[in-house]
Amino acid sequence: MRRREIAMPLNLAQLNAIAKQVYQKFPELKGVTPVVQGQSIPGAKSPGADDRYVVTFKGTGKGAEPHNIIRVVRVTADSRGRVIKISTAR
């Protein structure tokens, strides 16, 4: 029986590097703790080799009173912690 390789989740250094990029682009999210979810690519040749992660930052920005803007930033990163894509929504 063959063992399936399981990709290691992002480590703290990789998360900090991703967060630094997000905080530079979206300073209103500075200090927000991200949520990390695994995402495997369908049709990948070897299990675990091409795993990706979605790192989600959610926080409130300053809008015109009395409204606050909720900003969600989603970062897609590979198993090495490199950013593939950043998307945002308000």
Buried (B, 14 or more C-beta within 10 A) or exposed (E): EEEEEEBEEBEEEBBEBBBEEBBEEBEEBEEBEBEBEEEEEEEEEEBEEBBBBBBEBBBEEEEEEEEEEEBEBBBBBBBEBEBEEBEBEE
